[in-house]
Amino acid sequence: QVQFAESGGGVVQPGGSLRLSCTASGIFFSIRTMLWYRQVPGKQRELVASISSGGVTDYADSAKGRFTISRDNNREMVYLQMNSLKPEDTGVYYCNAQNALGGVHDVWGQGSQVTVSS
């Protein structure tokens, strides 16, 4: 059974940092590209960062230079370190994984709310 569970969000002032964590199960974690998405009300989920099974990372332009995605295959967890946070980073953050067909799973966790506000 595929499951994702995100944690680590909160309220932070602009310029602050947060580290999100995600535990995944049922997906053969070590061979999957892992993904972090952000969703804000009224908009589609936006891909923020990805990390391949081999550790190759990619970021949305808005995240480059500020966010770092990493993974721990032994613990089947993926992380998103977010620094120099801006109000526009506010949203609910979800993790997911690329499936065998190259898409994403249609199962989503509860997400982790990140609010950047002074």
Secondary structure as UniProt FT lines:
FT   STRAND          3..7
FT   STRAND          10..12
FT   TURN            14..15
FT   STRAND          18..25
FT   HELIX           29..31
FT   STRAND          34..39
FT   TURN            41..42
FT   STRAND          46..51
FT   TURN            53..54
FT   STRAND          57..59
FT   TURN            61..66
FT   STRAND          67..72
FT   TURN            73..76
FT   STRAND          77..82
FT   HELIX           87..89
FT   STRAND          91..98
FT   TURN            100..101
FT   STRAND          112..116
//
